[in-house]
Amino acid sequence: MHRQSHILRGFILLCMLLAGVSGCGKKGDPSIPGENRQFAFTQLDATLLNECIQIQGSLSGSWWNLEQIYVEVQPSDILGNCDNCPFLPTEQAAFSASDVFAEWGNGKINLQFCPTTSSSEITAWRWRVIGKNMVRDLPYVLTPVQIVQY
C-alpha cells in the first residue's frame, strides 16, 4: 500500500508539473501566418531597348523573400492603357531572385525580357510582373497591367 501511495503522489506531482509548464510560452495575440514576410512591388517602370523590355523598380516589405519573378507580355496596337481590355499574355519568362536584384541588400530589381514575337505592327507591349514568395503559404504578388510603347 505504501508503494502505491508513492506512485500515486509521483503521478499527481508529474501532472501538476506538466500543467504548470504547459501554461508557459508566448503571450499575446496570435500572429497571422506570413505577416512580416510579404513584399510588394513599388515604382516599376519599363522601357524598350532594342526590341527588349527593360524593367526596373524596387520592392518594399520583406523583399528578401522573393524567390522568383515572372514577366508576362502581350503585344498591343492600342496606344495608352486600356483598363477594360482583357490581358491575354502571349509570352512569359521566369527569373530567379539572384538574376533580378541589381544589388543585393537594397530591394531594387533590374531585368530584361526580349519577346520572341516581333512585328512592325506592334506599337506597344502590355505587361505585368508576378512575384513568387519563398514562403509557400503566401499568395503570388501581381502588379497591375501596364503598357510600354515604342
PECORBEL-V477446 format. One record per residue. RES is the residue in one small letter. D_FIRST is the distance of its C-alpha to the first C-alpha in whole Angstrom. Layout:
res = (RES,RES)
d_first = (D_FIRST,D_FIRST)
//
This chain:
res = (m,h,r,q,s,h,i,l,r,g,f,i,l,l,c,m,l,l,a,g,v,s,g,c,g,k,k,g,d,p,s,i,p,g,e,n,r,q,f,a,f,t,q,l,d,a,t,l,l,n,e,c,i,q,i,q,g,s,l,s,g,s,w,w,n,l,e,q,i,y,v,e,v,q,p,s,d,i,l,g,n,c,d,n,c,p,f,l,p,t,e,q,a,a,f,s,a,s,d,v,f,a,e,w,g,n,g,k,i,n,l,q,f,c,p,t,t,s,s,s,e,i,t,a,w,r,w,r,v,i,g,k,n,m,v,r,d,l,p,y,v,l,t,p,v,q,i,v,q,y)
d_first = (0,4,5,5,6,9,10,11,12,14,15,17,18,20,21,23,24,26,27,29,30,32,34,35,39,42,43,46,48,48,51,53,53,56,57,59,59,62,66,69,73,75,79,79,83,85,88,90,91,93,92,88,86,85,82,81,78,75,71,69,66,64,67,65,63,66,65,69,72,74,77,79,83,85,89,91,94,93,94,92,88,88,85,85,86,83,82,82,81,83,82,78,78,74,74,71,70,71,74,75,74,77,75,71,70,72,71,75,76,79,80,83,83,86,86,88,90,93,96,99,98,95,95,92,88,85,82,78,76,72,69,66,63,61,58,58,56,59,63,66,68,72,75,78,80,83,87,89,92,95)
//
